[in-house]
Each structure stands twice: as structure tokens, then as C-alpha cells.
Amino acid sequence: MNPFEFPTDISDREVYGRAVAALREGGVRLPSFAQLAEPATIPEEVTARLAGVDPDAPDPANLFRVHWYNDAARRGRAETPGFLELPRVLTGVAARVVVALGERFPMIGAHKVLAAYACLAPLIVSGRFDPAGQRAVWPSTGNYCRGGVAISRILGCRGVAVLPEGMSAERFEWLRDWVGNHSDIIATPGSESNVKEIYDTCHELARDPENVILNQFSEFANYLGHYLCTGGALDRVFETLRGRDPGLRLAAFVAGSGSAGTLAAGDRLKENHGTRIVVVEPVECPTLLYNGYGEHNIQGIGDKHIPLIHNIMNGDLVVGVSGESCDALNLLFNSAEGRAYLGGRKGWPAELITSLGSLGLSGIANVLGAIKTARRLDLDENDVVITVATDSARLYVSERDKWRAARFPRGFDEVDAAELYGAHLARSDGDHVLELTHRDRRRIFNLGYFTWVEQQGIELADFDRRKDQRFWTGLRDLIPIWDEMIARFNRETGLDAG
């Protein structure tokens, strides 16, 4: 499926009819993009039903929780998306570092379920995907394929997860609980850095016309879902803070490279506030920084390639952080010994220490990237640096235990915790930070040629038109078209009450 052939009408009436029948039978009503961006617009009868639905259940109502506004219990709706503001005692910088919490999303406890829904919904309502007869294949390094499997199960179709074998045990445990057949979990060679191996597997799967590949790295719906929903949610967080302190500036938005979907929020924030867009990547695999390669364990940041949906010509900085630091801080923040050190020797409040469990490995990486950004740009107490925690530490207990056993085979104590604090947090420096010039942006943009044109068969003209910001702003015209298609689909299933 050519990622530049955007669905704007019904492509196949027979497939469309089968999709309508399947979702009618399953009692599945689809939320619009606008509703997920502004959940206050979700119809009252839907909201009332949600009160009795387990947020971790494969219930169709949970589609209306695929947004940033769930409360801490994930059952009700908050006026402002959940976030942490990290104090200077942790960050060491004057700027206000704010982290939006992906753990509040339903079913998978990570915001990638939003990307999965955004990618599949337009195909369903345009007759390009038959939930009764086709399989949705979700290539990922972990959370996107979990989100895809969750969405697939709700829609009554078969979801296939493709992810590296080296990802956390918790990801695989979740998948085994959710897939209908364990053969629908395909573990590819390698770990976080091995994205090409995922693509190679998907090429094989795509030979079967019953398999539809929903590649988050090239699906522009991923970009649009985050531009509208994540960008709007982060804007709401900032406006909430500025309502309390009118002098604040939204200086920077920081996000890991990953599929580049989340980075789309930066385009919206830049338009509204002049915010600088900062891309985080591991120094162990510094693709954007140094045309580099390597291995790391910041699960959630794919690398050694440039995603097709990355609007790199609108970026401002690239910041490298160490995967070793992320593993070290995962242990420091989430072990009894580490927490005892932070509370006792450093005097951190218990509430702050407990809240750090909301940061998964990529969330820790984003925080370190935000700190480096604040130092590089000399930001002060009037500046806000906003970022996201895709998921929480609950997904990395096995990784923490594995890292602890490898680094501290004789045991881990508060002295070791102090060393981790000093080496990986207190001494976080300004190395591996690049402020992008036009030439830097062109260099990084050009790197994508080898993946997308030479390997994946994208037409050069399509690849090149992504240099122009008018391409990206033009994509937004698709959102109201898709929402109208969703509304029409819901009417035809008979599940739209208003």
C-alpha cells in the first residue's frame, strides 16, 4: 500500500460493506479524530457507559479512551492531561521540565495505542481493510504493536505483532494474553536498533494479500493523529501552567526519534508558540547526530534509519542521551535502595520519588534530553520544556532486574545508588547536542533516501516533496475528511446515536 495514496473516499464497496457488518455485529462505534483531540465532545451516552468499563478490557467503549485526558484511575476524564513537573532538585536546571503521562492510555498503558487507532481507522472507513477477512500487521519495537493488537481485537480482526526478540519480557507477556493465536507474535532478530529486520519480515508477510502492513514509520495517519491529539494535549498542559504563571514561554518540545509520530506534536507547538523541536536519540546509535550505528536499550526509540513521517526540515536540535544512563536511572528510581538514597541522602519528597515510576526507559531518555536542551539553550525559570513519557516503569521490571544483575552481581546498595546518581543524573552534560542548520537538516533528510527509496521502493518525487512544509500542512486537510467518513460509517452501522 503506497503511503502517499491517502484514503479520501470508499475504495471498495464490498469490503466497506463487510466492515460495516462486522463492526455492527461487534457493537463497535468509532471515535472521530476530533473527539480524541477534545474528549469533552464525546457524546454523553458514550461517556456514561465508560464509567462501568475496565480500562484494560477489550471493550469497544475503550476506543473512546484513546486520548490524553484520562484521569489517574483511567476511568474518568480530566480537564487537563496528566503530567509531572520535575523540580530543580532532580533536573539541576532552572527551566521547568514537564512530562505528559502516556501510562494513562487504556489497554496498553502507553500512548502508542493512539497511533495504532489513527492508522487503522481511515482504512476501515474507506473500504481498504476488511476486518472479517484480513490481518492487520503491526511492525514495531513494542508499544505500537501492542496498541495495534488491542485495536484489532476490539474491531474483531486478527492482529499480528512484529517486534524484535530482544524487547522487554513484559511486552511479550502482554501480547500472549491478548492475541488469539501465539503465531501472531513474530519476534525478529536483534533488539531496539534492528528496524530493518522488522521491515524484511513485513516484506515477506505482504506477499499474502490477506496481510495489511500498518507501518508506523511510514503511515502519515500516525503523524496526523499526534499533530492533532498529542499536540493539542500538550498545548492544553502548557496553557494550564501559563494560566497560573502568565510569564511562561514554551521554549522546547523534546521527543525521542522512534517512529517520529510523537514529534508531529512539535509542529503544532511551534506554530502556536514558536517552540523549538528537539529530537532525542541514543549516543550508542547516533544516526541523526553522526550518521552512526550501534546497539542500545532505550526501548521505544527505533533507529539506524529516518522515518518517512519525520518532518526533519522543521526540527531545531538533536540531543544524544546514553542508553546506559536510562538503564541506570530506571534502577535508581525504581529500586528500594535507590529510593532510600534519594529520599534519605538527597532529601527528595516521597511524592516525587513515587511519581518517577511513571517514566519508562524512553521517558527517562526524554527527561535527560530536556535537561540537556535547557542547559544548551540557557533556559531560565520562565521557560517550559515539555516532553512525554510514552509508558511507565512497569514495562521494564525485567530489564531493570537484568541490568542490576549484570552490573551489580554482588548486590546493590545505597553507595551504588549514589554512584549512579552522580554519574548519570547530577553530571548530565551538554555533550552530543546539535543545533540544526539548514545544511544539517538536509544531511539528515538525505539519510532517509537509503531506507525509503532504495530499500522500500518509495518514488523519489514523493520522497523529496516532504522537504516542503506545504506538504505537511496540506496533510491536515485529511482530518475533517476522515472524520466525516467515520461519522458516515457509524451511521451505517446504526451505532451513532446522534
Secondary structure as UniProt FT lines:
FT   TURN            3..4
FT   HELIX           13..26
FT   HELIX           33..37
FT   HELIX           39..41
FT   HELIX           44..50
FT   TURN            51..52
FT   TURN            55..56
FT   HELIX           60..65
FT   TURN            68..69
FT   TURN            72..73
FT   STRAND          83..86
FT   HELIX           88..91
FT   STRAND          96..101
FT   HELIX           102..104
FT   TURN            106..108
FT   HELIX           112..125
FT   TURN            126..127
FT   TURN            131..133
FT   STRAND          135..139
FT   HELIX           143..155
FT   STRAND          158..164
FT   TURN            165..166
FT   HELIX           169..178
FT   HELIX           182..184
FT   STRAND          185..188
FT   TURN            192..193
FT   HELIX           195..205
FT   TURN            206..207
FT   TURN            209..210
FT   STRAND          211..213
FT   TURN            216..218
FT   HELIX           220..225
FT   HELIX           226..230
FT   HELIX           231..244
FT   TURN            246..247
FT   STRAND          249..256
FT   TURN            258..259
FT   TURN            261..263
FT   HELIX           264..273
FT   STRAND          276..282
FT   TURN            283..284
FT   HELIX           287..290
FT   TURN            299..300
FT   TURN            308..309
FT   HELIX           312..314
FT   STRAND          317..321
FT   HELIX           323..334
FT   HELIX           336..344
FT   HELIX           350..355
FT   HELIX           356..358
FT   HELIX           361..376
FT   TURN            377..378
FT   TURN            381..382
FT   STRAND          383..389
FT   HELIX           393..396
FT   HELIX           397..407
FT   TURN            409..410
FT   HELIX           414..421
FT   HELIX           422..426
FT   STRAND          433..435
FT   HELIX           438..449
FT   HELIX           450..455
FT   HELIX           460..465
FT   TURN            466..467
FT   HELIX           469..475
FT   TURN            476..477
FT   HELIX           478..493
//
